[in-house]
Amino acid sequence: MKKYKLALVGATGLVGRTAIKVLEEKNLPISDYAFFASEHSAGKILKLFDNDYVVQKLDEHSFDSGFDFAIFSAGSDIAKKFAPIASKHNCIVVDNSSAFRMDKDIPLVVPEVNPEDIQNNKGIIANPNCSTIQAVVALKPIDMKYKIKRVVYSTYQAVSGAGQKGVEDLKDTLNGLEPKKFPYPIANNCLPHIDVFTEDGYTKEELKMINETRKILHRPDLRVTATTVRVPVMNSHSESINVEFENDFNLDELKQILKDSPGIILQDDIQNNIYPLATNATGFDNVFVGRLRRDNSVPFGINMWVVADNIRKGAASNAIQIVEKLIENSTSSML
Ligand SMILES: NC(=O)c1ccc[n+]([C@@H]2O[C@H](COP(=O)([O-])OP(=O)(O)OC[C@H]3O[C@@H](n4cnc5c(N)ncnc54)[C@H](OP(=O)(O)O)[C@@H]3O)[C@@H](O)[C@H]2O)c1
């Protein structure tokens, strides 16, 4: 069986370190790994399967030795500069940043939702925004059955979504120190401000959720709006999602569809206070869905509560699932 070579760019960050854990768990047919970061982390040692790897400074020659795949988790600027270099060396890049997500020639993929789009890649595949990934995993199966008319997102996003510096800001501001990452102390606050504001009053995070949802679901005209909020939670994003359908639906059937769908765990037993929680989602790759109920303010609508680990399903695990699919596709084309 062919063994593959994989590079991790941004290996020392929150997403990169989690990717290492997920790679160990999945044990894919990969024989060679290389870990890249900035000059600041060059020389650090990272462990994978009990082997020590020296972190290398990323540069223009990092991909000369020929990798099959690279997972980039080092922000947009790095992705824009180095992903094209990697793909020129026949290395397929899965990028966690927002650099390429809305490029019409670059697939934006959640394996449970639009795995077929992977085939259209020309060397780069974009991993969606963390808050979009968990939302579309829940929306896709109900859209297939009932055709969604409109979506309203309200998010409650963990500080780990802002990387290591976000985590430090929560710890610091809980101890009365000044924030360095967020504009206000995240301790005891909910900040309706993720990424920068745009001219029409939305933040870029909100526009990411709106535009990426349409692209992944192949519903370019879907009506979607979003309010994204950073909350003082260490890890795992929670989302209230209000969905309006074109036609009537059966709530029990809808719950069953979600329960039977890939990647979803239905936790919807209010008699016993069972519903998704950030602390319970952390460490898992599933999307947890609950609090399903009719929205009585419209003819055919529901509300639901959707929680997932933003570093795992929202970034590292989704990217590795894409690599897994690429390996499956290349193995089946060799048969
Ligand atoms: N956190 C999340 O929930 C989440 C979810 C989805 C997508 N993402 C995306 O994933 C990416 C990483 O996020 P994160 O949360 O892991 O951030 P992070 O904890 O701040 O880590 C950033 C990583 O990028 C590396 N890096 C910075 N400058 C570099 C350079 N010049 N050359 C090479 N590597 C460089 C850092 O290396 P050093 O150690 O050397 O500084 C570090 O490994 C971002 O694009 C983010 O938008 C994050």
The ligand as an SDF file (V2000), in Angstrom:
LIG
                    3D

 48 52  0  0  0  0  0  0  0  0999 V2000
   -8.7160   28.2020   16.4920 N   0  0  0  0  0  0  0  0  0  0  0  0
   -9.7700   27.8240   15.7830 C   0  0  0  0  0  0  0  0  0  0  0  0
  -10.8400   27.4310   16.3010 O   0  0  0  0  0  0  0  0  0  0  0  0
   -9.7250   27.8380   14.2800 C   0  0  0  0  0  0  0  0  0  0  0  0
  -10.7860   27.2900   13.5970 C   0  0  0  0  0  0  0  0  0  0  0  0
  -10.7900   27.3120   12.2160 C   0  0  0  0  0  0  0  0  0  0  0  0
   -9.7280   27.8590   11.5480 C   0  0  0  0  0  0  0  0  0  0  0  0
   -8.6810   28.3890   12.2330 N   0  0  0  0  0  0  0  0  0  0  0  0
   -7.5750   28.9510   11.4620 C   0  0  0  0  0  0  0  0  0  0  0  0
   -6.4230   28.1400   11.6430 O   0  0  0  0  0  0  0  0  0  0  0  0
   -5.2600   28.9600   11.6130 C   0  0  0  0  0  0  0  0  0  0  0  0
   -4.4510   28.7600   12.8940 C   0  0  0  0  0  0  0  0  0  0  0  0
   -5.2510   29.0340   14.0040 O   0  0  0  0  0  0  0  0  0  0  0  0
   -4.7660   28.7280   15.4980 P   0  0  0  0  0  0  0  0  0  0  0  0
   -5.9750   28.9130   16.3250 O   0  0  0  0  0  0  0  0  0  0  0  0
   -4.0270   27.4430   15.5580 O   0  0  0  0  0  0  0  0  0  0  0  0
   -3.7390   29.9360   15.7410 O   0  0  0  0  0  0  0  0  0  0  0  0
   -2.4690   30.0100   16.7280 P   0  0  0  0  0  0  0  0  0  0  0  0
   -2.6730   29.1730   17.9190 O   0  0  0  0  0  0  0  0  0  0  0  0
   -2.2220   31.4560   16.8940 O   0  0  0  0  0  0  0  0  0  0  0  0
   -1.2750   29.3660   15.8390 O   0  0  0  0  0  0  0  0  0  0  0  0
   -0.7440   29.9990   14.7010 C   0  0  0  0  0  0  0  0  0  0  0  0
    0.2820   29.1110   14.0300 C   0  0  0  0  0  0  0  0  0  0  0  0
    0.7600   29.7720   12.8560 O   0  0  0  0  0  0  0  0  0  0  0  0
    2.1940   29.7630   12.8940 C   0  0  0  0  0  0  0  0  0  0  0  0
    2.7680   30.9020   12.1990 N   0  0  0  0  0  0  0  0  0  0  0  0
    2.6410   32.2100   12.5080 C   0  0  0  0  0  0  0  0  0  0  0  0
    3.4050   32.9540   11.6810 N   0  0  0  0  0  0  0  0  0  0  0  0
    4.0380   32.0890   10.8470 C   0  0  0  0  0  0  0  0  0  0  0  0
    4.9920   32.2390    9.8080 C   0  0  0  0  0  0  0  0  0  0  0  0
    5.4490   33.4290    9.4440 N   0  0  0  0  0  0  0  0  0  0  0  0
    5.4410   31.1190    9.1820 N   0  0  0  0  0  0  0  0  0  0  0  0
    5.0080   29.9040    9.5480 C   0  0  0  0  0  0  0  0  0  0  0  0
    4.1040   29.6920   10.5570 N   0  0  0  0  0  0  0  0  0  0  0  0
    3.6370   30.7780   11.1810 C   0  0  0  0  0  0  0  0  0  0  0  0
    2.5140   29.8280   14.3850 C   0  0  0  0  0  0  0  0  0  0  0  0
    3.8580   29.4470   14.5850 O   0  0  0  0  0  0  0  0  0  0  0  0
    4.7400   30.0320   15.8170 P   0  0  0  0  0  0  0  0  0  0  0  0
    4.5730   29.0630   16.9540 O   0  0  0  0  0  0  0  0  0  0  0  0
    6.1250   29.9580   15.2580 O   0  0  0  0  0  0  0  0  0  0  0  0
    4.2870   31.4160   16.1050 O   0  0  0  0  0  0  0  0  0  0  0  0
    1.5030   28.8290   14.9040 C   0  0  0  0  0  0  0  0  0  0  0  0
    1.9710   27.5140   14.6710 O   0  0  0  0  0  0  0  0  0  0  0  0
   -5.7340   30.3760   11.3730 C   0  0  0  0  0  0  0  0  0  0  0  0
   -5.7490   30.6170    9.9710 O   0  0  0  0  0  0  0  0  0  0  0  0
   -7.1640   30.3430   11.8900 C   0  0  0  0  0  0  0  0  0  0  0  0
   -7.9820   31.3070   11.2800 O   0  0  0  0  0  0  0  0  0  0  0  0
   -8.6340   28.3820   13.5930 C   0  0  0  0  0  0  0  0  0  0  0  0
  1  2  1  0
  2  3  2  0
  2  4  1  0
  4  5  1  0
  4 48  2  0
  5  6  2  0
  6  7  1  0
  7  8  2  0
  8  9  1  0
  8 48  1  0
  9 10  1  0
  9 46  1  0
 10 11  1  0
 11 12  1  0
 11 44  1  0
 12 13  1  0
 13 14  1  0
 14 15  2  0
 14 16  1  0
 14 17  1  0
 17 18  1  0
 18 19  2  0
 18 20  1  0
 18 21  1  0
 21 22  1  0
 22 23  1  0
 23 24  1  0
 23 42  1  0
 24 25  1  0
 25 26  1  0
 25 36  1  0
 26 27  1  0
 26 35  1  0
 27 28  2  0
 28 29  1  0
 29 30  1  0
 29 35  2  0
 30 31  1  0
 30 32  2  0
 32 33  1  0
 33 34  2  0
 34 35  1  0
 36 37  1  0
 36 42  1  0
 37 38  1  0
 38 39  2  0
 38 40  1  0
 38 41  1  0
 42 43  1  0
 44 45  1  0
 44 46  1  0
 46 47  1  0
M  CHG  2   8   1  16  -1
M  END
$$$$
